[in-house]
């Protein structure tokens, strides 16, 4: 079970950015820089959380992470990506939502003290994380694209 805890943290700590919002589209460089700044800000907050030692702790940490992710998502929605990267940015934000859902599911199973379910959810969650990182890289991010 100890291996599943770091897996959740990887999923949570990486979680990254997206596009949308109103206003003038940003250049690719501006969009990447602003998204990376947002990701960096919220990654600092998740990094400050205690590392879970057991399933009960995992549930508590996930409860602390979810509002942070929600705030990050809100800030990222305010960014307007370049028109030619809108589809990729939308896919990235969609993946962000999938990761939030993964954290919620892992939290729920941790709160149920269901080790097997947490472990079963960790694999797909890591795949979702990897996909989000790939999309962030395509968008030129360096902070949002790393765990």
MORAHU-V88532 format. One record per residue. N is the residue number from 0. RES is the residue in three letters. PSI is psi in whole degrees, 0 to 359 (none if undefined). D_FIRST is the distance of its C-alpha to the first C-alpha in Angstrom with 2 decimals. Layout:
n:N res:RES psi:PSI d_first:D_FIRST
n:N res:RES psi:PSI d_first:D_FIRST
This chain:
n:0 res:UNK psi:328 d_first:0.00
n:1 res:UNK psi:332 d_first:3.78
n:2 res:UNK psi:330 d_first:5.30
n:3 res:UNK psi:330 d_first:5.36
n:4 res:UNK psi:309 d_first:7.07
n:5 res:UNK psi:327 d_first:9.67
n:6 res:UNK psi:316 d_first:10.19
n:7 res:UNK psi:318 d_first:11.24
n:8 res:UNK psi:322 d_first:13.33
n:9 res:UNK psi:313 d_first:14.92
n:10 res:UNK psi:315 d_first:15.91
n:11 res:UNK psi:318 d_first:17.23
n:12 res:UNK psi:333 d_first:19.01
n:13 res:UNK psi:331 d_first:20.79
n:14 res:UNK psi:136 d_first:22.14
n:15 res:UNK psi:182 d_first:25.75
n:16 res:UNK psi:189 d_first:29.14
n:17 res:UNK psi:198 d_first:31.82
n:18 res:UNK psi:185 d_first:35.47
n:19 res:UNK psi:202 d_first:38.04
n:20 res:UNK psi:178 d_first:40.21
n:21 res:UNK psi:189 d_first:43.94
n:22 res:UNK psi:188 d_first:46.37
n:23 res:UNK psi:135 d_first:47.33
n:24 res:UNK psi:144 d_first:44.94
n:25 res:UNK psi:160 d_first:43.58
n:26 res:UNK psi:167 d_first:44.04
n:27 res:UNK psi:315 d_first:41.11
n:28 res:UNK psi:319 d_first:40.93
n:29 res:UNK psi:315 d_first:41.24
n:30 res:UNK psi:313 d_first:38.58
n:31 res:UNK psi:316 d_first:36.09
n:32 res:UNK psi:316 d_first:36.97
n:33 res:UNK psi:319 d_first:36.75
n:34 res:UNK psi:316 d_first:33.43
n:35 res:UNK psi:322 d_first:31.99
n:36 res:UNK psi:318 d_first:33.39
n:37 res:UNK psi:313 d_first:31.69
n:38 res:UNK psi:319 d_first:28.32
n:39 res:UNK psi:318 d_first:28.78
n:40 res:UNK psi:311 d_first:29.70
n:41 res:UNK psi:333 d_first:26.67
n:42 res:UNK psi:322 d_first:24.25
n:43 res:UNK psi:320 d_first:25.65
n:44 res:UNK psi:317 d_first:24.77
n:45 res:UNK psi:326 d_first:21.13
n:46 res:UNK psi:333 d_first:20.93
n:47 res:UNK psi:349 d_first:22.30
n:48 res:UNK psi:152 d_first:19.48
n:49 res:UNK psi:147 d_first:17.18
n:50 res:UNK psi:132 d_first:13.75
n:51 res:UNK psi:140 d_first:11.20
n:52 res:UNK psi:346 d_first:9.80
n:53 res:UNK psi:180 d_first:8.19
n:54 res:UNK psi:322 d_first:8.53
n:55 res:UNK psi:316 d_first:12.24
n:56 res:UNK psi:321 d_first:12.57
n:57 res:UNK psi:316 d_first:10.98
n:58 res:UNK psi:319 d_first:13.63
n:59 res:UNK psi:317 d_first:16.24
n:60 res:UNK psi:318 d_first:15.78
n:61 res:UNK psi:320 d_first:16.00
n:62 res:UNK psi:327 d_first:19.12
n:63 res:UNK psi:328 d_first:20.54
n:64 res:UNK psi:322 d_first:19.94
n:65 res:UNK psi:315 d_first:21.59
n:66 res:UNK psi:327 d_first:25.07
n:67 res:UNK psi:315 d_first:24.94
n:68 res:UNK psi:322 d_first:24.29
n:69 res:UNK psi:318 d_first:27.06
n:70 res:UNK psi:318 d_first:29.47
n:71 res:UNK psi:315 d_first:28.75
n:72 res:UNK psi:316 d_first:29.37
n:73 res:UNK psi:316 d_first:32.62
n:74 res:UNK psi:321 d_first:33.81
n:75 res:UNK psi:329 d_first:33.11
n:76 res:UNK psi:336 d_first:35.00
n:77 res:UNK psi:342 d_first:38.04
n:78 res:UNK psi:145 d_first:38.30
n:79 res:UNK psi:107 d_first:40.69
n:80 res:UNK psi:165 d_first:39.88
n:81 res:UNK psi:147 d_first:42.72
n:82 res:UNK psi:322 d_first:44.10
n:83 res:UNK psi:354 d_first:43.29
n:84 res:UNK psi:8 d_first:39.57
n:85 res:UNK psi:316 d_first:39.30
n:86 res:UNK psi:317 d_first:37.65
n:87 res:UNK psi:318 d_first:34.94
n:88 res:UNK psi:319 d_first:34.43
n:89 res:UNK psi:318 d_first:34.20
n:90 res:UNK psi:323 d_first:31.60
n:91 res:UNK psi:313 d_first:29.61
n:92 res:UNK psi:321 d_first:29.87
n:93 res:UNK psi:319 d_first:28.93
n:94 res:UNK psi:324 d_first:25.72
n:95 res:UNK psi:316 d_first:25.09
n:96 res:UNK psi:322 d_first:25.42
n:97 res:UNK psi:318 d_first:22.94
n:98 res:UNK psi:319 d_first:20.32
n:99 res:UNK psi:317 d_first:21.16
n:100 res:UNK psi:320 d_first:20.73
n:101 res:UNK psi:315 d_first:17.27
n:102 res:UNK psi:319 d_first:16.27
n:103 res:UNK psi:316 d_first:18.00
n:104 res:UNK psi:316 d_first:16.24
n:105 res:UNK psi:317 d_first:12.71
n:106 res:UNK psi:313 d_first:14.15
n:107 res:UNK psi:317 d_first:15.67
n:108 res:UNK psi:326 d_first:12.71
n:109 res:UNK psi:318 d_first:10.79
n:110 res:UNK psi:333 d_first:14.13
n:111 res:UNK psi:0 d_first:14.27
n:112 res:UNK psi:38 d_first:11.10
n:113 res:UNK psi:86 d_first:10.20
n:114 res:UNK psi:314 d_first:6.54
n:115 res:UNK psi:319 d_first:8.33
n:116 res:UNK psi:320 d_first:10.58
n:117 res:UNK psi:315 d_first:8.49
n:118 res:UNK psi:320 d_first:7.19
n:119 res:UNK psi:326 d_first:10.90
n:120 res:UNK psi:336 d_first:12.27
n:121 res:UNK psi:318 d_first:10.74
n:122 res:UNK psi:304 d_first:13.03
n:123 res:UNK psi:324 d_first:16.16
n:124 res:UNK psi:319 d_first:15.58
n:125 res:UNK psi:325 d_first:15.58
n:126 res:UNK psi:319 d_first:18.68
n:127 res:UNK psi:319 d_first:20.32
n:128 res:UNK psi:314 d_first:19.73
n:129 res:UNK psi:318 d_first:21.30
n:130 res:UNK psi:318 d_first:24.18
n:131 res:UNK psi:318 d_first:24.81
n:132 res:UNK psi:319 d_first:24.97
n:133 res:UNK psi:317 d_first:27.42
n:134 res:UNK psi:319 d_first:29.57
n:135 res:UNK psi:319 d_first:29.65
n:136 res:UNK psi:317 d_first:30.81
n:137 res:UNK psi:328 d_first:33.48
n:138 res:UNK psi:359 d_first:34.66
n:139 res:UNK psi:11 d_first:35.06
n:140 res:UNK psi:149 d_first:32.28
n:141 res:UNK psi:330 d_first:30.83
n:142 res:UNK psi:312 d_first:28.64
n:143 res:UNK psi:342 d_first:27.37
n:144 res:UNK psi:6 d_first:26.58
n:145 res:UNK psi:153 d_first:24.04
n:146 res:UNK psi:none d_first:20.52
